[in-house]
Amino acid sequence: MDKLGFTLKQTMPGPDGANIFVLSPTPEAETAIVLLDKEVVAACSPELVLATPSLMFHCDDVALKREELLKAGVHVGANRKNFGL
């Protein structure tokens, strides 16, 4: 969370004793990402398809951002030139 620059806005108890975490890019942001325990969600809502989720973010300089994330100790994927374009 800290390595990516997110703010923990809230932690609350969820079902089955699992915690729910609410993250946002800034303390003032109205948009947030809610993290839930996948196994608890599956037990509570078996009708959901819980394949690997994905999030997409935007930045002006992807190469620079990749280097910043690597320096912060974040695991990032392979460096693909032009991203297949």
Summary of the structure (lengths in Angstrom):
residues: 85
radius of gyration: 16.0
end to end distance: 30.3
largest distance: 45.2
contacts: 143
relative contact order: 0.15
helix: 32%
strand: 19%
